[in-house]
Amino acid sequence: MSTYRDFAHRGSARATVLKTVGTRERRSHLTAPRVPTVGIDIGGTKVMAGVVDADGNILEQLRTETPDKSKSPKVVEDTIVELVLDLSDRHDVHAVGIGAAGWVDADRSKVLFAPHLAWRDEPLRDAIASRLVVPVMVDNDANTAAWAEWRFGAGRGEDHLVMITLGTGIGGAILEDGHVKRGKYGVAGEFGHMQVVPGGHRCPCGNRGCWEQYSSGNALVREAREMAAADSPVAHCLIERVKGNIPDITGPLITELAREGDAMCVELLQDIGQWLGVGIANLAAALDPSCFVIGGGVSAADDLLIGPARDAFKRHLTGRGYRPEARIAKAQLGPEAGMVGAADLARLVARRFRRANRRRVERYERYAQIYDQAASTIRSTRSARTLE
């Protein structure tokens, strides 16, 4: 049974993150260095939000569908704020980190372009921060996933890591010596839009032949649905599983059937994996990392995907046999990596916020001391004149 104390706590918790008209107070709760923060991962099909502690543990997680891309950006912003407020009912939220599936500027404030959402030069950080009273951080979702894997997962100990996330599309990130390499304009790592087949499949970004059109969740589902729509004999098992309703064919279903030994689904994952390996070989030639970490929802296929990728990588790697080879590892944190990384990066922002706030307080105290000394001197002077 809920008590008044329960409801009072919920109200006070929500008050720490919800900005209301006329409210200027902020709780001075950023004094602890290991504070819990909220991470938000915005993908093409779902939005995940979770409270994460300083060790990368998820204390609570929420999930909802991504609003339709035709809707205004405010609809997505409303979803983010509601998730944060929901979590703040039960947790003391200190900062919010957002991993967005799109190009984020170098200041980590605007989403310049999101192929799968209606965001064009969208000031996401300021839009969310104007409705919350905790620090807000925005970054590319692949950057946040890479950070999480470097901090807590498959990339620990690596000094030069490249993350590739296979979900609705392909995301990418570069970490070197503990720093995310965002590039001059903040859009480094958009590997999914490298052209691998001139004049190939059209991509939502407007170009043709992008890598993610051949090695992603969308590519996997597209190929499977085309086979089913053509009533191919090799697609019989898949058609039967969805009872002829082709739109019900999904990536997880294809992976499930491949694990059960369905030949067509195994071959589809092999094709996706081979294209993945080709792209990794190109990235190795350009970036020369020590490790590639493969994450995202499609990576749940494990060796059905990563095995063919490793084989293709070896076949296409320039100078193989005369150079060190990067290892290819499956991400350890699963689909929550982007959320965990966003929360951890937000913690760094919270610490900077705390230090800046401490400096403001110290500056105020110095000014107050100077004022008190000046006021005391004036009073003493006036008293002396009165006695004269």
ABEGO torsion letter per residue (X at the ends): XBBAAAAAAAAAAAAAABBBBGBABBBBAAABABBBBBBBBBBAABBBBBBBBAAGBBABBBBBBBBBAABBAAAAAAAAAAAAAAAAAABBBABBBBBBBEBBBAAGABBABBAABBBBGBBAAAAAAAABABBBBBBBAAAAAAAAAAAABAABGBABBBBBBBBABBBBBBBBGGBBBAEAAGABGBAAABBABBGBBBBAAGBBGBAAAABBAAAAAAAAAAAAAAGBAAAAAAAAAAGGBAAABBAAAAAAAAAAGBAAAAAAAAAAAAAAAAAAAAAAAAAGBABBBBBEAAAAAEAAAAAAAAAAAAAABBGBGABBBBBBBBBAAEAAAAAAAAAAAAAAAAAAAAAAAAAAAAAAAAAAAAAAAAAAAAAAAAAAAAAX
